[in-house]
Amino acid sequence: MATGPGGLDPGPDEELWQRLRVGDHFALGELFDRYADDVRAFAFRRTASWSAADDVVQATFLNTWRRFQRNPPGPLTAPSARGWLLRVAGHECSSLFRTANRLRRLVDRLPEPAPDDDHAADVARRLDDERRMSVIRRAVAKLPRHERETLELVVWSGLTTAEAADALGVPVGTVKARLHRTRRRFPDLLTRVDLTEELS
């Protein structure tokens, strides 16, 4: 099962990675069990939508499998595959945004589903989460892209600076410098982000 930021280290993923490289689909299932919750929390923070986050989780693992089938990446260079998966999830979020208007028009043409009282409390909570996350996303959107990606990986998803550096393909010092600039530009932003940890 996946562990959230600050949880217990699930252990190195080199074995799963190598099994994926030789086409072992069971390894993908184990990777999903280990990191699907982390990908979902990351995607929610990018999209402010639980429904979209679920779509991103599916697309992330499906496209990861396709990538390993078509052109397997090299050996895992970090102890965990989480950073790699979150980078894939980030690309999936971007694809989702590019098609958002078309999807919105489609949804607008669908009839409203009948209300289900049994799920009223859960629906209300999800809507409240999405409203709060939308406010935070507007603040984060003011950051340059490279700083935003760094914040999403380190602050929201709990990667170490070394893991984020590996996922982003930059030196650790660059990650630290980006976080420093983010704090200087928006001194209250990280406080607002910390308040959303309960949403993961």
N, C-alpha and C positions, 0 to 999 in steps of 0.2 A: 504494500500500500504506500502511496506517496506520502512524503512528509512535507509539511509547510515550512516557510522560512523560520529558522530557529529550531526546527525539529531535529530528531536524531538523523545522523548521516546514514542514508540507506546503503552505503558501501560503494566501492568502485564498480563501474559499469563496463569495464573492458571486456569481460566474458560475454555479456549480452551483445555488445557492439560487434565482437568477432562472429558470434552466431548469426547476427543479422547479415553480416558481410557474406556469409555462405548460404543465405536464403532460409534461415530458420524462422518461420513465422511465429513460433511459440515465444521466441525472444522478444518479438514486437509486443505480444500480449503482456509479457513481464514488464517491459518498459512502460507500457500503458498503465499497468497497475501501480507502478512506482511513481509516475510523474503526471498522470492525467489531471489530478487535482491542482498541481502547480501550473500546468498549462491553462486550465480553466480560469484560475484566479488571475493569471497574467492577462488572458484575453478579455476578461470582464473589465479589468482596469483600462485596457486599451479601447474597448467598445462601449462601456457603460451599459451593456445589455447581456443578461444571462443567456438569453436565447442565442445571440450571436456568439457568445463564448462557447456554448456547447457545439455550435457549428465549427468553430475554429479548432476545438479539440479533435473532432472527427477528421477535419481536413489535415491537421498537423500530422497525425499518426498515419493516415492514409498516404499522404505525400511522402512521409518518411519511408514507408515501405516501398513505394514506387521508386524513390531515389536509390535505395539499396538494391533494388532489382535491376534498375537501368544502369546506374553508374555509381557503385558503392564508394562512399567517401573513404579517405585514408584512415589509419588507426586513430583511435580516440586519444586526444592530446591532453585531456583533463580527467581528473578522477571521476567526474560525473558527466552524464550526457545531458543533464538538465539545461545547461546553457545553450547547447546545440539545439535542443528541442524548442527552447524559448525563442531562439532566432528564427526557426521555421515558423513558429506561431506568430511572430511579428510580421513576417511576410504574408501569412494568411490573413491577418488583420488588415493589412494594407490592401490586399485583394478584395476583402469584404467592403472596405470603404469605397473602393473604385466602382463597385456595383450597387452601392447603397440606394441610389435614387431609383434604379430599375426595380429593385426588390421592394422598395417602399411603395411604388406605384402598384405593384402586384398585390401587396398586402392590403392596400386601401380598397381594392376591388373585392376582397373577400368579405363574406358576412361575418358579423361579430359572433363568436361562440356563445352558447348559452352559459350563463354564470353557474358556477358550481360552489355552493356554500361551504362544502367540506374543505375547499382550498382557498377560501377567502383570505384567511390570515396569511397564508404563504404568498399569495399574489400581492397583497398589500406590502409585505416585507420586501419582496423582490422589486416592486415599483419604487419603494423608498430607497432601496440600495441603488437603483439605477439613477434616480434623481440626484442623490448625493454624489455618485461617481461622475455624472455629467458635469457637475460644478468643478470637480477636481480636474477632469479632462480638459476643460476650457483653460484652466491655469497652466496645466502641463503643456498644452498646445503652443503656448507662447515661447517655449524653450526651443533652441536650435535642435534639429533632428538628432545629432550625435549626442547631445546632452540628455535629450528626452529618452533615447534608447538606453543610455547608461543608467539613468534614474530608474527606469522600469526594471532593469535587470538586478541592480544592487539594492535599491530601497524597497521596491514592491515585491520582488521575487526572492530576495534574500541570498543572491549569489555573493560570494566573496569578491573582492576587487580582482583577485587573480582569475577566478572563474569568468567574471565579466570580461576581463581583458582577453582571455582565450576565446570566448564566444564572439567578441567584436573584432578580434584580430588586431588589437592595439596593445602597447605596453601598459603595465600596471600603473605607471606614473601618469599616463594619459587619462585613465579612468579616474584616478584621484583628482586630477586637475579639473576634469569635467564636473565632478561632484562639488568641488570647491566653488567653481563658477556658478553652478546652479544655486547653491546656498547664498552666494553673494547677490545674485540677481533677484531671487525670490526668497527672502529670509523666512517668510512664513509658510512656504510651500511644503517643506518636509514635515512641518507640524501637521498640516492638513492631510498629508499622505499617511502619516502615522495613525491618524484617527480612523483610517479605513482598513486597518489590518484585520479588524473583526469580520470583514466581508470576504476574506479569503476562504 
